[in-house]
Amino acid sequence: MSDLAIVGAGLGGLSLALALQQAGQACTLVERAPELTEVGAGIQLGPHVMRRLYGWGLKEALHERIALPEALEARDALRGTQLATLPLGSYCEQRYGAPYATVHRADLQAALLRAVEQGGNTVLRLNTPCSSWVEQHDGVTLELASVSALAPGQTLAQGQGAATQTSPAKVPLHASALIGADGLWSRVRASGWALPEPVSTGHLAYRAMVPQALLPERLRSQTVTVWMGPHLHLVTYPVRQGEWLNVVVLMQAQDTHHPLTPGWDLARHPHDMAADLQAAMRGCCAGVRDLLSMIEQWRVWPLFVRDTLAGPDQMARGHVALLGDAAHPMLPYLAQGAGMAMEDADCLAQCWTQTDLTIPQRLHRYAVARWQRNARVQLQSRRNADIFHATGWMRWGRDLGLKLMGQRLMDQPWLFSG
């Protein structure tokens, strides 16, 4: 019997495998994709996340690829004026014990994967959908549609070649516990929790990256900048040691006649995406419009959401637990989706080593420790959507508050100290 089975080899699943590995625990990591690729763009990693990554031994690997922004700025997207700023850099180091970093998802995923491979006690099974699972008194049996495994110590490149272990379809895998880290549309969750499906927010996230060397000097940046406008906002920050600029536009979908369909990378013609952005940004300042005009290639994601966590039983039941977006999908308005998944991983690995407890007790302890913090982040993310996209008197009050108490409002000790 496998010690523990993890479904989903995204950032959350890889983080859990690495955290367990650091604690001397073996696991099997099951991934439906034939190879690990990342089509996303940048993500923000607060000091609470960086402390955990450092603890997993990734400091040197990360500092080869991350950027360390100088500050977090809030700006008016219409006038271009600065509303407030929060220093990062040495301020975060001194106050929270780690920096505030920004990174391309692919770079973080590669660092996690490399560390998992080097550890030698995790088996990664690619091209292996988990079609169903059944809980028993002593664990869980997963039905895997096919098996392509990386043996301990075998690299991903080797696993894609002749060394890949292949077994017949519908192979059972017995595990003492099952962790669903398979994202918003989690099959693990759908099979064990009778909860509503995710619903559309009506918002779209347009994402792009551009080499800073291709931008005029006035459009380059080494800060995290949030440009807030009516019904939309724009976020920019450096990645890849500051050489690239990550750009995200979040706004209400312009075409309300066609409902948004599930999926992460919405297929739309580049001309249509550019037209939507130009229409939405028509009233924005020249800096915003000029930056968007420099970007030719966008990816767009429709944003879906679930209800906020209401208790620990929505994260763990018996021998099965959920992690990251499978348990608590986050809207991107607090930039904490990846961070909360990695916090989950760290906590679950610590609970798993408490061998004086039964496995259901360990998973329940994990859920009790995590659900309230995750729920708070979910709620704050939703509130930020209203704050960032405010109009009328709410927008006026927001701007005044930022001008008077900007650093105090923008700092998040409740979050960064966790």
Secondary structure, DSSP 8 states (H G I E B T S, - for coil): -BS-EEE--SHHHHHHHHHHHHTT--EEEE-SSSS------EEEE-HHHHHHHHHTT-HHHHTTT-B--SEEEEEETTT--EEEEEE-HHHHHHHHSS--EEEEHHHHHHHHHHHHHHHS-EEEEES--EEEEEEETTEEEEEES-EEEE-TT--HHHHTTTT-EEE-SSEEEEES-EEE---TT-HHHHHH------EEEEEEEEEEEEEGGGS-GGG--SSEEEEEETTEEEEEEEETTTTEEEEEEEEE-S-TTS---S-SSB---HHHHHHHHHHHTTTS-HHHHHHHHT----EEEEEEE-----SGGGTEETTEEE-GGGT----TTSS-HHHHHHHHHHHHHHHHT-TTS-HHHHHHHHHHHHHHHHHHHHHHHHHHHHHHT--HHHHHHHHHHHHHHHHHHH--HHHHT-
